[in-house]
Amino acid sequence: MNAPDIEGAFALHAARTRFADIPPLAVAKAKTFLLDTLGVGLAGRAGADLEAVSRLAARWGPGDEATSWRDGARLSAGSAAIVNAYLIHCLEFDCVHEGAVVHPMATLVSALFAWAEREATEGRPVDGARFLAALAVGVDVAALIGVATDSPVRFFRPATAGGFGAVAAIANLAGFDAETTRSALGHMYGQTSGTLQPHLEGSPLLGLQIGFNARGAICAADLAAAGMPGPREALSGRYGYFALMEGGSCRPERIAERLGREWQVARLAHKPYPSGRLTHGVVHGLRALMAAHGFTAEDVAEVVATVPPLVLRLVGRPLRPRPAANYAKLCLPFVAGVYLAKGRCDVPDFLGAALADPEVHRHAAKVRVVQDDNPDENALSPQRIAVRLSCGARHEVLLPVVYGHPDAPLSEAENEEKFLRCCAHAGIGRQQAEAIRDLVARAERVPDVSAIVRALVPRG
């Protein structure tokens, strides 16, 4: 592929960046999305198959290094990373970098906290300023890997690119020099995994793939710290990441233009609803049209969502009468049906009996998904949502971006409301939730970020 030294650029960025280098906006956004990630991770206690994941992770890596956010169990760092990454992603509620088609925080935050907790058990506590700097570095690496390709998504980038981001973050936190960081990136490539087949089928393996790469990032950093050299061209080489997982598509100049100049943590998008980000446009459109024109769900005869190719390919799937939760969250007609039937899209709407709700399915059957002529295989927008009413009237809205995008963001109050709602779904009381919120708000002054993890553990 003859790409420039991408690995070297990422390694230098990870080795050199300190908290003082992060501009105030990026620091603020790092805390915003850290709070968001902790909230959806706690709400993930309602996720499918969590007991089995927790039991197996304890068997794969027993220990006393890091904490499961599910129940406070102590595990090896790698096993805690698996459980907590699964918690973060299993509800499809975690933030996303739209330009990269990557959920960087799920892999990154789970691995970074597990590493930091392990450091604390060995007498090397990680303070919040260092943690936030590492987080910003990790988001840069994960996001810019996705931004650098024009290839249609072939593998599951939140896991694959997310793993490299987690390695870069740990390298920054551990104080690795550039050469050791480069080796760690190479060791990560040897463990990189994550396909779209679980996404297509609605399998819970989707979130586990994020966990596997979070654990892999810890292993990769350990190998590099032990002095074992890793492949030097893990991303750009003949058999490297871009050649294998992105079909040879790589635009390294996009990395060079942004790295250290445009902090990608400030370009993250919220997920206001616990469903695939690509389903959010239809909810945004319906909400806007119903508010503007005063019609109700019962007035709707048909909804047509005209969307970019990526949206049709990943969430334009057929309705199933009794879908699994993971399938329903990634089915645009089902998500639209939830909103029309209930006027909301929240965690309980994708659990248990709600998945077979006849009113949801009745409204979902009104929805069609049509591909537009957007040439960008990674675009999430613009989207056009059109509604035909039973009286014959037609209304439509063109969405340049979807609610939650950095150009149409949740307010700080909305971010906090989502966090508190997630805590309530997890059975966490208001006092404990506010204590977590306050710790994150002053994260750069927290002497040991293990305190944040301890605040997540269920009380009683």
N, C-alpha and C positions, 0 to 999 in steps of 0.2 A: 504493500500500500504506500510505502515511502512517506509515511507521515512524519512530521517533526517530533521532537522528543516530548510527547505528551506526558509520559511517566515522570520525566525529570521535572517538568513544570509543576505537576501535582505534588511531587515529593518536596520540592523547594517551598511551595505554598504551605504545606503542612508543617515543615520544619521551622519556618521563619515566623509564621503568624502568631501574634500575641494579642491579648485582650485590648491593649491600647491601639492596635491597628484597626479594630472593628469600629466603623462609624456608628454614631448614636442610633440612627434609624435601624441598622442591622441588629444592634443589641436589643432594641425594643421588640423587633419582630422575632428574634430568637426566643425571647421570653414569652411573647404572645403564643408562638407555636409550640413551645415547650409545655405551656399550660394546656393548650389544646390537646397535645399528644398524651399527656398524663390523664386528662379527662376521658378521652376515648379508650385509653388502655384500661382504666378502671371500669368503664361501662362494658368493656369486653368480657367481664366476668359472666355476662349473659350469653357468651358465644357458644357455638356448637362444639361438642366433643372436648371441652376444656378439661374435664376431669381426666380423660385419657391422656391428653397432652401433658398435663401436670405430672401424672403418675409415671409416664414413660420418661419424661425429662429427668425426673428424680432418679430413675434407674440408670439412665445413660450417664448421668454425672452427679452423683451424690457429693455433698461437701458442705462447707460452711463459709462460702466466699461471697455470695450475693443472694438477693431476696426475690422471691416470687411475689409479684404485685397481686396475685390472686388471693393468697391466703397467708402471706408472710413466711412461708416455708423457706428454709435456707438450703441453697443448692450450690453446685459449682458455678462459676461465672458463665461458662458456656451454656449450661442448662437453664440458668435464670434468663439468659438472653433469648433462648428459644421460647420459653413460656411468655415472657413479657412482649416479645415481638408479635407472637400470635395474638395476645390480648389486644395489642394496639391495632392490628389490621383486621381481625376476624369480623368486625361489624361493618367494614368498609366505611369508616367514619373519620379516618385520619387524613391529614392535609396532603396536598399534592403540588408538584411543580408541573404546571400544564405544558410549558414549552418542552420539557424533558420527558413527559409522560412517566414520571417517577414519584413515588411516595417516599421521600428520603428519610423522614423522621422515624418511621417504624423500625427500620433496620438499625439506624444510627443511634437513636436514643436508648433502645434496649441494650445494645452492645456497650455503649459508652457508660451507662449507669452500672452495668455489671462489672466492667473494668474498674471503674472508680471505687465501687464497693470492695472489690478484691484488694485494690491498693490500700484502702483504709484498714483492712484486716491485717495488713503487713506493716502498718505504721506510717503509711504515706498518704494521708488524706488529700483529696482533691478539692480545692476551693472552687466556688461558683464562677469566678471570673475566668479561670482556666477552662472550666467546663463549657462556658458559653463560647469562648474562642474556638475550642475544639468542635463544638456543634456547628458553628458557622463554616469552618473549614470543611467539615464532612458534607454539609449541604452543597457547598460549592462543587466538590468533586463529583458527588452523585448526580447533581443536576446537570453539570456541564458535560458529563459523559452522554446523557440523553440529548442535550441541546446540539451536540456535535454531529449527530447523525440525521440523515433524511430518510433512513430506512423505515418502512412500516414496522411496528412493534412485532417482533418474532418470538422473543423470549420475555419473561416477566421482569421488566426493568426495575420495579421497586425492590426486587430481591437481588438482581444481578448488579445493576449500577449502585444500588443501596449498599451492597457489601463493600465496594471500593470506597464509598463515602465513609462507612464505619471504620475501615482501616485507617484512612487518612485522619479521621478524628482521634482515634486511639493513638496514632503516631504523634500527633500534636500534643496530646495530653501526656504521653510518656516521655516527651522530649527527645524523640528520635532525630538523628541527623538525616539529611536528604538521602544518603545511600541506604541507610537502614530502612527508611520509609519506602524506598523503591523496592527493596526486597520484600517488604510486607505486602505491597500491592501485588507482586508476583505470586507470593504464597496464597493471597486471596483468590487469584485467578484459578489456581489449582482446585479450589473448593467452590467456585461460583456455580450456582444452579438456579433453576427457576424457569418453567415453561408456562405457556398460556393454556395448556390443556386443562388444568384445574379451573381456570377462569371460564373456559368454554362450558365445562360440565357443572360448575357450581360446587366444586369439591373443597372441603376445608383444608386440603393440602395447599391451597393458595397462600394462606397466611403462614403455614408452617414453612414454606419456602423462604419467607422473610426471616423466620427464626433460624433456619439452617445457615443462612448467610451472615446473620448476626453472630452466631457461634463461630462460623468460619473466620470472621474478622478478628475475633479474639485469638483464635489459633494462629492466624497469619501473623499477628503482631508478636505472639510468643515465639514463633519460629524465627522471625527476624531479630528479635531481642537476643535470642540464643546464638546469633551469629551465623545462622544458616542462610546462604544466599538464595534468593528467589529469582525467577526469570526476570530479565531486565525490560523486556518489551511485551509485557502482559497485555497491554491495551493495543499497541500499534503494530505488533509483530505479524509475521506471515501467518501464524496460527493464533494470533491474539484475539482479544475480545471483539474488536470492531470487525475483523475478518470473519470470525466464526458466528458471533451473535447478532451482528448488525449487517450481515451480508456484504461487508467490505465498504460500507458507506461511512465516511468520516470527513468532517470539515474542521480540522484542527485550528483554523484561524478563528473560529467562534470561541474556542477556549482561550486563545491568546488575547482576544479582544476584551474578554470579561473577567478573567481570573485576577482576583485582587483589586479589581476596579468596580465591578458590579456584583454586589453581594447577593447571592442567589436566595438566601434566607428571606430577603425582602421581596422576593418574587413568588413566594409560596401562596397557594390558594387554600382557603378554608373549604371544608365540606360541611355545609349547613345541614345536610341530610345524611343518614347512615345507609348510603347506597353508592354504587359506582359513580364517580364524578361525572362520567359521560351521560348519566341519567338526569343530572340536575337541571339541564337546560329546559326540559319539558315542564318541570315543576316551576321554575322561574317564569316561563312563558305563561303557563296557566294562571299562576298567581297574579301576574301583571294584567292579563286580559280580564280576569274575573273582577279585579279591583277597578279597572278602567270602564268596563261596560256593564257591570252589575248583574251578570248572569250567574246561574248556579250550576252545579254539576249535573242536575237533572235536566237542564236545558241543553246540554251538550249532546250532539248527535255523532260527531266525529272530531278527532284530533289528528292532525298531520304534522309530524316533526320532520323537517327537512334539515339534514345534518351532514357534516363531513364524513368521509369514508371511514375514518377510525371509529366514529361513534356508531355507525351502522354495523361495522364488523364486530365490535366488542359488546354492544348492549342492544342491538336491534334484533334480539333473539326472540323466537316464538314463545308465546304464553303457554305455560303448563298448568294443568288443573290443580295439582298439589306440588308446587315447586319446593325444592330444598331452599333453605334461607339464603345460602350463598348464590344460588341461581336467581332467586327473586330480586335480590339487591342489584343484580347486573342485567336485569330485564327491563328495558325502558317502558314498555307498555304496563308492566306490573307496577312500577314506581309511580307512573302517572295515575294508574287506577287507585293506588293508595291515597294520593293527594285528592283526587276527585271524590273518593268515598268518605274521607275523614278530615279533609282540610288541613292535613299535616303529613309529615313523613318523619317518624321517630322510631327509636329502638324497638318498642313493643310491636310496631306494625310489621315487623319482619321475623316474628318469633311464633312458634307453635301454631295454634288454631288460626291466627291472623293470616297465615299463608294460604289458607283455603277459604277466606272470607268471600262469600258469594257477591257481596256488593263491590268489593275490590275487583273481582274478576269481571263483573258486568261492565264496569267502567273501563277496565283495561282493554276489553274487546273492542272499544271504540277507537283505539289508537293505532295509527299506521306510522311506520318509520321509513323515510325516503332519503336516498343518498343525493347530495348536491354535487356540483362539479368542482369542488375545492381540490386543487392538485396536491395540497400538503397532506401527506399520509399520517402526520402526527398532530394535525390540528383538531382542537376540540370545539372551535367556534370559527365563524359565526354560525348561529342556528336560527332557523325560522320556525316558529310555532304558530300554526293556523288552526282555528276552531270553527266548525260549522254547527250552528244551533238547530234545534228541531223546528224552529220557526222559519228557517231558511237564511237567517242573517249569518254573515261571515266576519270573523275578526282575526287579525294576525299581528305578530310582533317579530321584529328582527332583533336578535340579541348579539351585539358585537362581542360581548363577553358575558359569562354566566355569573350570577350571584355567588360571591365567595372568592372570585378572581381578585388579584391585587388592585385592579382598576375598578372593581365593584365590591370592596371588601366588607366583611363583617366589622361593625364598630367594636370598640373595646367592650362596651356594655353587652353587645351580642355575643362576643367571644366569652365573656364571663358567664353569661346566661347559659350558653351551651355547656361550659365546664360544670357549672352547678347542676344542670339537668343530668349530665352524665354521671356525676357523683350520686345523685338521687337514684338513678337506675341501678347503681352498684350497691345501694343500701348504705351509702355514706351520709352521715348527718351533716347538717349545715355547719356546725362548729368545726368539724374535722375538715370539711371542704374548704372553708375559709382559711384555715391554717395552712393548707397546701397552697392555696392561691397566694397568700401573703409571703410564703417562703419563695415562690417563684418570682414574685414582684421584686424582691430584693436579692435575687439569686447571686448577683456579682459580689455580694457582701457575706454570703454564707461560707463559713470556713471549711465545711466538709459536706459535700453534696449527698453523702449517705443520709443526712438528716431529711432530705426531701423524700428519699425512698422510704425511710421509717415512717414518715407522715402518711404514706399511702396504705400502710398495712391496716386491715380491718381491725377495729377496736372491739373488744369483748369477745 
